[in-house]
Amino acid sequence: MKNHTLRMPFSKLFSSSKTLQGFENEFTFKDPTAYDFLWTIKSFSKFDGDNEGKQSSGIFKSKGYSWTLVIYPNGNIVNGQISLYLVLCIASSHLLVAMYKVSYELFLFDQNTGGTLSKKGENLCQPYDEIGFRSMIDLKMFTDSSNGYLMNDSCMFGVKIIKIIPMQTPTECLYPVEKINHEFSWKIENFSKLDTKISHEKKFTAGDNLWSIKIYVEGDQKTVVKVKDDNLSLRMNYNGSIHDPSAMKISAKFSLSIIDQIKGNHMKRTYSGVFECSKPGWGWDDFIPLKDLNDRALGFIVNDSCIIVAQFVVLALVK
C-alpha cells in the first residue's frame, strides 16, 4: 500500500456562496469532480469510546460501483486514533468478479485553514473488505481545535475513487484451519499379482476430507514427463470435503512412504501443495526404482505384501 499526506489550499476547493452541512462558514465547490463523496459527522463526541464500535456512511456511487465509508472513532484494534476505511459494495452485475484493484484517496478537512489532510492508497480487495488507514490521524491531534479538524463537535471526510480494476486473472483465498496430523496405512497383499497395466487406488477419510492413494506398479505410462528406468509411481489425491461442497481445493503438507519391514529404512518423500478435486494428485512418477522395490534385502516387499503410509496435515481451505 502506498500513502502520503498533503495539504491543499482551501481557495482551490471552495468559494463563499453555499453552506456545507455541519459547518458555520459558507463554501461552494469550484471543482465538483474533486471528490466522489463528502461525509459530515455532527456531535462527534457522542460516539462510544469502544474501539470495536464503528460507523458507516450511506451508499454512494462512483466509477459504476457502490461504496461506503467506515470510521472507527477510537481506532480499529489500536485505541487513540481515527481509523478510516473505504468499502466496495458488490452489485448483482459484478457477482462473477472476486477481486478488484482499487486506487483511492481519503480526506479530512481542516476548518481553520481550509486545507485537507489526505492519504492515498492502493489495495487488492474483495467486496466488503475494509481498505484504508488504521491511523488516518492521531485522536489527540484530531480533537485539538487548534488543528481545525473537529470544530463545534463536527467534522467532514471526503473520498475520491481514482481507479477500480476488476481482476480477470484467477484468484484464490486461503482459509487457514486447525492443524491436525493424520496418518493412513495401506497394506497391499499379493503385490506380485497386481495388474501392472492399470493404476490401483485406496480411498480413505481423514477428518472432514476424502482422500485416496494411487499407485502405478510399473510407472504411470500417461505422464507427460518420462523418467529413466522402471519405477513405481505413487500419488495422493484429494476427493473433496464431506461437509463443505465448496471446498474444492485445499492446501496441505504430506509425505508418502513405502515401509522397510525389515530394518526400518523407509523410502519417504515429502511435499507441500494445493490439492484440487478432479485433478491429478500430487506425487512422484519415479517414487522408487523397481529394482529396489523388489530387492528382498531392502524389505519393501515381505511375504508378497507392501505397506504404504501417508502422513499429512491440512493447512487451509482454498476458495
For each residue, the residues with C-beta under 8 A, 3 or more apart:
1: 121 122 123
2: 120 121 122
3: 119 120 121 133
4: 119 120
5: 117 118 119
6: 116 118
7: 110 113 115 116 117
8: 12 13 115 116 118
9: 12 13 114 115
10: 13 14 27 110 113 114 115
11: 14 15 114
12: 8 9 30 31
13: 8 9 10 27 29 30 31 34 114 116
14: 10 11 20 27 28 29 30 114
15: 11 27 28 30
16: 25 26 27 28
17: 26 27 28
18: 26 27 28 29
19: 23 26 27
20: 14 23 26 27 38 40 156
21: 40
22: 40 41 42 154 155 156
23: 19 20 27 40 111 151 154 156
24: 151 152
25: 16 111
26: 16 17 18 19 20
27: 10 13 14 15 16 17 18 19 20 23
28: 14 15 16 17 18
29: 13 14 18 32 34
30: 12 13 14 15
31: 12 13 34
32: 29
33:
34: 13 29 31 160
35: 38 107 158 159 160
36: 60 62 67 159 160 161
37: 57 60 62 67 69 158 159
38: 20 35 156 157 158
39: 57 69 156 157 158 159
40: 20 21 22 23 154 155 156
41: 22 44 55 71 154 155 156 157
42: 22 153 154
43: 46 153 154
44: 41 47 73 150 153 154 155
45: 153
46: 43
47: 44 53 55 73 74
48: 53 73 74
49: 73 74
50: 53 74
51: 72 74 75 76 77 78 79
52:
53: 47 48 50 72 73 74
54: 70 71 72 73 76
55: 41 47 70 71 73
56: 68 69 70 87
57: 37 39 60 68 69 70
58: 68
59: 66 67 68 89
60: 36 37 57 66 67 68
61: 64 65 66 67
62: 36 37 65 67 161
63: 161 163 164
64: 61
65: 61 62 88 89 91 94 161 164
66: 59 60 61 88 89 91
67: 36 37 59 60 61 62 86 87 88 89 159 161
68: 56 57 58 59 60 86 87 89
69: 37 39 56 57 84 85 86 87 106 157 159
70: 54 55 56 57 84 85 86 87 130 132
71: 41 54 55 82 83 84 85 157
72: 51 53 54 75 76 82 83 84 85
73: 44 47 48 49 53 54 55 82
74: 47 48 49 50 51 53 79 80 81 139
75: 51 72 78 79 80 81 82 83 134 135 139
76: 51 54 72 83 85 130 134
77: 51 134
78: 51 75 81 134 135
79: 51 74 75 139
80: 74 75 138 139 140
81: 74 75 78 134 135 136 137 138 139
82: 71 72 73 75 108 135 136 137 138 139 142
83: 71 72 75 76 132 133 134 135 136
84: 69 70 71 72 106 108 132 133 136 157
85: 69 70 71 72 76 130 131 132 133
86: 67 68 69 70 102 104 106 121 130 131 132 159 161
87: 56 67 68 69 70 128 129 130 131
88: 65 66 67 100 102 125 127 128 129 131 164
89: 59 65 66 67 68 127 128
90: 94 95 127 128
91: 65 66 94 95
92: 95
93:
94: 65 90 91 97 127 166
95: 90 91 92
96:
97: 94 100 166 167 168
98: 126 167 171 173
99: 124 125 126 166 167 171
100: 88 97 124 125 126 127 164 165 166 167
101: 122 123 124 163 164 165 167
102: 86 88 122 123 124 125 131 161 163 164 165
103: 120 121 122 161 162 163 164
104: 86 120 121 122 131 132 159 160 161 162
105: 118 119 120 121 159 160 162
106: 69 84 86 118 119 121 132 133 136 157 158 159
107: 35 116 117 118 157 158 159 160
108: 82 84 116 117 118 136 137 142 149 155 156 157 158
109: 115 116 149 155 156 157 158
110: 7 10 113 114 115 116 117 147 148 149
111: 23 25 114 148 149 151 156
112: 146 147 148 151
113: 7 10 110 148
114: 9 10 11 13 14 110 111
115: 7 8 9 10 109 110
116: 6 7 8 13 107 108 109 110 158
117: 5 7 107 108 110 136 137 149
118: 5 6 8 105 106 107 108
119: 3 4 5 105 106 133 136
120: 2 3 4 103 104 105 162
121: 1 2 3 86 103 104 105 106 131 132 133
122: 1 2 101 102 103 104
123: 1 101 102 129 131
124: 99 100 101 102 167
125: 88 99 100 102 129 131
126: 98 99 100 129 173
127: 88 89 90 94 100
128: 87 88 89 90
129: 87 88 123 125 126
130: 70 76 85 86 87
131: 85 86 87 88 102 104 121 123 125
132: 70 83 84 85 86 104 106 121 136
133: 3 83 84 85 106 119 121 136
134: 75 76 77 78 81 83
135: 75 78 81 82 83 138
136: 81 82 83 84 106 108 117 119 132 133
137: 81 82 108 117 141 142 149
138: 80 81 82 135 141 142
139: 74 75 79 80 81 82 142 143
140: 80 143 144
141: 137 138 144 147 149
142: 82 108 137 138 139 147 149 150 155
143: 139 140 149 150
144: 140 141 147
145: 148 150 151
146: 112
147: 110 112 141 142 144
148: 110 111 112 113 145 151
149: 108 109 110 111 117 137 141 142 143 155
150: 44 142 143 145 153 154 155
151: 23 24 111 112 145 148 154 155
152: 24
153: 42 43 44 45 150
154: 22 23 40 41 42 43 44 150 151
155: 22 40 41 44 108 109 142 149 150 151
156: 20 22 23 38 39 40 41 108 109 111
157: 38 39 41 69 71 84 106 107 108 109
158: 35 37 38 39 106 107 108 109 116
159: 35 36 37 39 67 69 86 104 105 106 107
160: 34 35 36 104 105 107
161: 36 62 63 65 67 86 102 103 104 164
162: 103 104 105 120
163: 63 101 102 103
164: 63 65 88 100 101 102 103 161
165: 100 101 102
166: 94 97 99 100
167: 97 98 99 100 101 124 171
168: 97
169:
170:
171: 98 99 167
172: 249 318 319
173: 98 126 318 319
174: 251 316 317 318
175: 316 317 318 319
176: 315 316
177: 314 315 316 317
178:
179: 313 314 315
180: 207 313 314
181: 311 312 313
182: 206 207 310 311 312 313 314
183: 309 310 311 312
184: 204 206 211 213 309 310
185: 307 308 309 310
186: 202 204 213 307 308 309 310
187: 305 306 307
188: 191 194 200 215 305 306 307 308
189: 304 305
190: 193 194 304 305
191: 188 194 301 304 305 306
192: 301 304
193: 190 304
194: 188 190 191 200 217
195: 198 200 217
196: 217 218
197:
198: 195
199: 214 215 216 220
200: 188 194 195 214 215 216 217
201: 212 213 214 215 237
202: 186 212 213 214 308
203: 210 211 212 239
204: 184 186 210 211 212 213
205: 209 210 211 242
206: 182 184 209 211 312
207: 180 182 314
208: 241 242 243 244
209: 205 206 238 239 240 241 242 247 250 314
210: 203 204 205 238 239 240 241 242
211: 184 203 204 205 206 236 237 238 239 310
212: 201 202 203 204 236 237 239 281
213: 184 186 201 202 204 234 235 236 237 256 308 310
214: 199 200 201 202 234 235 236 237 281 283
215: 188 199 200 201 232 233 234 235 308
216: 199 200 219 220 221 232 233 234
217: 194 195 196 200 232
218: 196 230 232 290
219: 216 223 227 230 231 232 233 285 286
220: 199 216 223 233 285
221: 216
222:
223: 219 220 226 227 233 285
224:
225: 285
226: 223
227: 219 223 231 285 286
228: 286
229: 286 289 290 291
230: 218 219 289 290 291
231: 219 227 285 286 287 288 289 290
232: 215 216 217 218 219 258 287 288 289 290 293
233: 215 216 219 220 223 283 284 285 286 287
234: 213 214 215 216 256 258 283 284 287 288 308
235: 213 214 215 280 281 282 283 284
236: 211 212 213 214 254 256 275 281 282 283 310 312
237: 201 211 212 213 214 275 280 281
238: 209 210 211 249 250 252 275 276 277 281
239: 203 209 210 211 212 277
240: 209 210 245 247 248 277
241: 208 209 210 244 245 247 250 317
242: 205 208 209 210
243: 208
244: 208 241 247 317
245: 240 241
246: 319
247: 209 240 241 244 250 317 319
248: 240 276 277 278 319
249: 172 238 274 275 276 277 317 318 319
250: 209 238 241 247 274 275 314 315 316 317 318
251: 174 272 273 274 275 314 315 316 317 318
252: 238 272 273 274 275 312 313 314 315
253: 270 271 272 312 313 315
254: 236 270 271 272 282 310 311 312 313
255: 268 269 270 271 310 311 312
256: 213 234 236 268 269 283 284 287 308 309 310
257: 266 267 268 269 308 309 310 311
258: 232 234 266 267 287 288 293 300 306 307 308
259: 266 300 306 307 308 309
260: 263 264 265 266 267 298 299 300
261: 299 300 302 305 307
262: 297 298 299 302
263: 260 299
264: 260
265: 260 298 299
266: 257 258 259 260 309
267: 257 258 260 287 288 292 300
268: 255 256 257
269: 255 256 257 284 287
270: 253 254 255
271: 253 254 255 282
272: 251 252 253 254 315
273: 251 252 282
274: 249 250 251 252 318
275: 236 237 238 249 250 251 252 279 281 282
276: 238 248 249 279
277: 238 239 240 248 249
278: 248
279: 275 276
280: 235 237
281: 212 214 235 236 237 238 275
282: 235 236 254 271 273 275
283: 214 233 234 235 236 256 287
284: 233 234 235 256 269 287
285: 219 220 223 225 227 231 233
286: 219 227 228 229 231 233 289
287: 231 232 233 234 256 258 267 269 283 284
288: 231 232 234 258 267 292 293 300
289: 229 230 231 232 286 292 293
290: 218 229 230 231 232 293 294
291: 229 230 294 295
292: 267 288 289 295 298 300
293: 232 258 288 289 290 298 300 301 306
294: 290 291 300 301
295: 291 292 298 300
296: 299 301 302
297: 262
298: 260 262 265 292 293 295
299: 260 261 262 263 265 296 302
300: 258 259 260 261 267 288 292 293 294 295 306
301: 191 192 293 294 296 304 305 306
302: 261 262 296 299 305
303:
304: 189 190 191 192 193 301
305: 187 188 189 190 191 261 301 302
306: 187 188 191 258 259 293 300 301
307: 185 186 187 188 258 259 261
308: 185 186 188 202 213 215 234 256 257 258 259
309: 183 184 185 186 256 257 259 266
310: 182 183 184 185 186 211 213 236 254 255 256 257
311: 181 182 183 254 255 257
312: 181 182 183 206 236 252 253 254 255
313: 179 180 181 182 252 253 254
314: 177 179 180 182 207 209 250 251 252
315: 176 177 179 250 251 252 253 272
316: 174 175 176 177 250 251
317: 174 175 177 241 244 247 249 250 251
318: 172 173 174 175 249 250 251 274
319: 172 173 175 246 247 248 249
